[in-house]
Amino acid sequence: MKLVPIEGEKLIKILKKKGFEIKRQKGSHVQLEDNSGRRVTVPIHPGREIGRGLLRKILRDAEISAEEYEELRQSL
């Protein structure tokens, strides 16, 4: 399945739906963590989307499948 690029703010909303919470932000990078200790870093650059490669890495680190991502993205 081909991943659809998304803005950082929207990706953070998806991660929050999956139980992640914002732990810290430094500049344009936000770190989120879930209750099991998994951490992901999401860049936020207004008007720019996160590319497929970085998006795939973030989803893999968060243990979210491409299918699950697509369902969550469409529900925003």
PyMOL commands that place a pseudoatom at each C-alpha (Angstrom):
pseudoatom trace, name=CA, resn=MET, resi=1, chain=A, elem=C, hetatm=0, pos=[0.000, 0.000, 0.000]
pseudoatom trace, name=CA, resn=LYS, resi=2, chain=A, elem=C, hetatm=0, pos=[1.322, 3.414, -0.977]
pseudoatom trace, name=CA, resn=LEU, resi=3, chain=A, elem=C, hetatm=0, pos=[1.458, 5.870, 1.915]
pseudoatom trace, name=CA, resn=VAL, resi=4, chain=A, elem=C, hetatm=0, pos=[-0.164, 9.265, 1.423]
pseudoatom trace, name=CA, resn=PRO, resi=5, chain=A, elem=C, hetatm=0, pos=[2.046, 12.136, 2.677]
pseudoatom trace, name=CA, resn=ILE, resi=6, chain=A, elem=C, hetatm=0, pos=[0.585, 14.160, 5.540]
pseudoatom trace, name=CA, resn=GLU, resi=7, chain=A, elem=C, hetatm=0, pos=[1.358, 17.354, 7.452]
pseudoatom trace, name=CA, resn=GLY, resi=8, chain=A, elem=C, hetatm=0, pos=[3.092, 16.985, 10.817]
pseudoatom trace, name=CA, resn=GLU, resi=9, chain=A, elem=C, hetatm=0, pos=[0.167, 18.440, 12.799]
pseudoatom trace, name=CA, resn=LYS, resi=10, chain=A, elem=C, hetatm=0, pos=[-2.229, 15.853, 11.344]
pseudoatom trace, name=CA, resn=LEU, resi=11, chain=A, elem=C, hetatm=0, pos=[0.213, 13.014, 11.999]
pseudoatom trace, name=CA, resn=ILE, resi=12, chain=A, elem=C, hetatm=0, pos=[0.391, 14.107, 15.643]
pseudoatom trace, name=CA, resn=LYS, resi=13, chain=A, elem=C, hetatm=0, pos=[-3.426, 13.888, 15.835]
pseudoatom trace, name=CA, resn=ILE, resi=14, chain=A, elem=C, hetatm=0, pos=[-3.251, 10.320, 14.483]
pseudoatom trace, name=CA, resn=LEU, resi=15, chain=A, elem=C, hetatm=0, pos=[-0.557, 9.370, 17.005]
pseudoatom trace, name=CA, resn=LYS, resi=16, chain=A, elem=C, hetatm=0, pos=[-2.613, 10.858, 19.850]
pseudoatom trace, name=CA, resn=LYS, resi=17, chain=A, elem=C, hetatm=0, pos=[-5.551, 8.651, 18.791]
pseudoatom trace, name=CA, resn=LYS, resi=18, chain=A, elem=C, hetatm=0, pos=[-3.190, 5.674, 19.183]
pseudoatom trace, name=CA, resn=GLY, resi=19, chain=A, elem=C, hetatm=0, pos=[-2.286, 6.650, 22.765]
pseudoatom trace, name=CA, resn=PHE, resi=20, chain=A, elem=C, hetatm=0, pos=[0.797, 8.810, 22.240]
pseudoatom trace, name=CA, resn=GLU, resi=21, chain=A, elem=C, hetatm=0, pos=[1.267, 11.995, 24.267]
pseudoatom trace, name=CA, resn=ILE, resi=22, chain=A, elem=C, hetatm=0, pos=[3.495, 14.969, 23.546]
pseudoatom trace, name=CA, resn=LYS, resi=23, chain=A, elem=C, hetatm=0, pos=[6.494, 14.797, 25.883]
pseudoatom trace, name=CA, resn=ARG, resi=24, chain=A, elem=C, hetatm=0, pos=[8.592, 17.671, 24.586]
pseudoatom trace, name=CA, resn=GLN, resi=25, chain=A, elem=C, hetatm=0, pos=[9.211, 19.998, 21.700]
pseudoatom trace, name=CA, resn=LYS, resi=26, chain=A, elem=C, hetatm=0, pos=[12.445, 21.556, 20.588]
pseudoatom trace, name=CA, resn=GLY, resi=27, chain=A, elem=C, hetatm=0, pos=[12.121, 23.961, 17.700]
pseudoatom trace, name=CA, resn=SER, resi=28, chain=A, elem=C, hetatm=0, pos=[10.118, 22.354, 14.930]
pseudoatom trace, name=CA, resn=HIS, resi=29, chain=A, elem=C, hetatm=0, pos=[10.404, 18.780, 16.259]
pseudoatom trace, name=CA, resn=VAL, resi=30, chain=A, elem=C, hetatm=0, pos=[7.867, 17.222, 18.623]
pseudoatom trace, name=CA, resn=GLN, resi=31, chain=A, elem=C, hetatm=0, pos=[8.603, 14.067, 20.621]
pseudoatom trace, name=CA, resn=LEU, resi=32, chain=A, elem=C, hetatm=0, pos=[5.684, 11.828, 21.507]
pseudoatom trace, name=CA, resn=GLU, resi=33, chain=A, elem=C, hetatm=0, pos=[5.664, 8.799, 23.794]
pseudoatom trace, name=CA, resn=ASP, resi=34, chain=A, elem=C, hetatm=0, pos=[3.102, 6.109, 24.544]
pseudoatom trace, name=CA, resn=ASN, resi=35, chain=A, elem=C, hetatm=0, pos=[2.513, 4.320, 27.841]
pseudoatom trace, name=CA, resn=SER, resi=36, chain=A, elem=C, hetatm=0, pos=[4.886, 1.479, 26.906]
pseudoatom trace, name=CA, resn=GLY, resi=37, chain=A, elem=C, hetatm=0, pos=[7.767, 3.909, 26.381]
pseudoatom trace, name=CA, resn=ARG, resi=38, chain=A, elem=C, hetatm=0, pos=[7.856, 3.953, 22.567]
pseudoatom trace, name=CA, resn=ARG, resi=39, chain=A, elem=C, hetatm=0, pos=[9.005, 7.341, 21.315]
pseudoatom trace, name=CA, resn=VAL, resi=40, chain=A, elem=C, hetatm=0, pos=[8.612, 8.988, 17.938]
pseudoatom trace, name=CA, resn=THR, resi=41, chain=A, elem=C, hetatm=0, pos=[9.766, 12.382, 16.699]
pseudoatom trace, name=CA, resn=VAL, resi=42, chain=A, elem=C, hetatm=0, pos=[7.596, 14.321, 14.254]
pseudoatom trace, name=CA, resn=PRO, resi=43, chain=A, elem=C, hetatm=0, pos=[8.824, 17.416, 12.392]
pseudoatom trace, name=CA, resn=ILE, resi=44, chain=A, elem=C, hetatm=0, pos=[6.353, 20.287, 12.113]
pseudoatom trace, name=CA, resn=HIS, resi=45, chain=A, elem=C, hetatm=0, pos=[6.948, 22.646, 9.204]
pseudoatom trace, name=CA, resn=PRO, resi=46, chain=A, elem=C, hetatm=0, pos=[3.835, 24.678, 8.322]
pseudoatom trace, name=CA, resn=GLY, resi=47, chain=A, elem=C, hetatm=0, pos=[2.633, 24.055, 4.788]
pseudoatom trace, name=CA, resn=ARG, resi=48, chain=A, elem=C, hetatm=0, pos=[4.974, 21.100, 4.210]
pseudoatom trace, name=CA, resn=GLU, resi=49, chain=A, elem=C, hetatm=0, pos=[4.109, 17.428, 4.251]
pseudoatom trace, name=CA, resn=ILE, resi=50, chain=A, elem=C, hetatm=0, pos=[6.156, 14.609, 5.724]
pseudoatom trace, name=CA, resn=GLY, resi=51, chain=A, elem=C, hetatm=0, pos=[7.517, 12.509, 2.862]
pseudoatom trace, name=CA, resn=ARG, resi=52, chain=A, elem=C, hetatm=0, pos=[6.789, 8.819, 2.386]
pseudoatom trace, name=CA, resn=GLY, resi=53, chain=A, elem=C, hetatm=0, pos=[10.170, 7.601, 3.637]
pseudoatom trace, name=CA, resn=LEU, resi=54, chain=A, elem=C, hetatm=0, pos=[10.102, 9.471, 6.939]
pseudoatom trace, name=CA, resn=LEU, resi=55, chain=A, elem=C, hetatm=0, pos=[6.400, 8.715, 7.356]
pseudoatom trace, name=CA, resn=ARG, resi=56, chain=A, elem=C, hetatm=0, pos=[7.109, 4.979, 6.933]
pseudoatom trace, name=CA, resn=LYS, resi=57, chain=A, elem=C, hetatm=0, pos=[9.864, 5.203, 9.591]
pseudoatom trace, name=CA, resn=ILE, resi=58, chain=A, elem=C, hetatm=0, pos=[7.612, 7.043, 12.075]
pseudoatom trace, name=CA, resn=LEU, resi=59, chain=A, elem=C, hetatm=0, pos=[4.785, 4.532, 11.557]
pseudoatom trace, name=CA, resn=ARG, resi=60, chain=A, elem=C, hetatm=0, pos=[7.190, 1.595, 11.963]
pseudoatom trace, name=CA, resn=ASP, resi=61, chain=A, elem=C, hetatm=0, pos=[8.553, 3.078, 15.210]
pseudoatom trace, name=CA, resn=ALA, resi=62, chain=A, elem=C, hetatm=0, pos=[4.978, 3.623, 16.463]
pseudoatom trace, name=CA, resn=GLU, resi=63, chain=A, elem=C, hetatm=0, pos=[3.987, 0.096, 15.346]
pseudoatom trace, name=CA, resn=ILE, resi=64, chain=A, elem=C, hetatm=0, pos=[1.134, 1.357, 13.150]
pseudoatom trace, name=CA, resn=SER, resi=65, chain=A, elem=C, hetatm=0, pos=[0.422, -0.542, 9.926]
pseudoatom trace, name=CA, resn=ALA, resi=66, chain=A, elem=C, hetatm=0, pos=[-0.113, 1.237, 6.603]
pseudoatom trace, name=CA, resn=GLU, resi=67, chain=A, elem=C, hetatm=0, pos=[-3.736, 0.064, 6.571]
pseudoatom trace, name=CA, resn=GLU, resi=68, chain=A, elem=C, hetatm=0, pos=[-4.359, 1.349, 10.091]
pseudoatom trace, name=CA, resn=TYR, resi=69, chain=A, elem=C, hetatm=0, pos=[-2.696, 4.662, 9.193]
pseudoatom trace, name=CA, resn=GLU, resi=70, chain=A, elem=C, hetatm=0, pos=[-4.977, 5.058, 6.179]
pseudoatom trace, name=CA, resn=GLU, resi=71, chain=A, elem=C, hetatm=0, pos=[-8.099, 4.397, 8.274]
pseudoatom trace, name=CA, resn=LEU, resi=72, chain=A, elem=C, hetatm=0, pos=[-6.995, 6.939, 10.884]
pseudoatom trace, name=CA, resn=ARG, resi=73, chain=A, elem=C, hetatm=0, pos=[-6.019, 9.487, 8.222]
pseudoatom trace, name=CA, resn=GLN, resi=74, chain=A, elem=C, hetatm=0, pos=[-9.430, 9.278, 6.576]
pseudoatom trace, name=CA, resn=SER, resi=75, chain=A, elem=C, hetatm=0, pos=[-11.202, 9.665, 9.927]
pseudoatom trace, name=CA, resn=LEU, resi=76, chain=A, elem=C, hetatm=0, pos=[-9.555, 13.069, 10.598]
for i in range(1, 76): cmd.bond("trace and resi %d" % i, "trace and resi %d" % (i + 1))
show_as sticks, trace
zoom trace
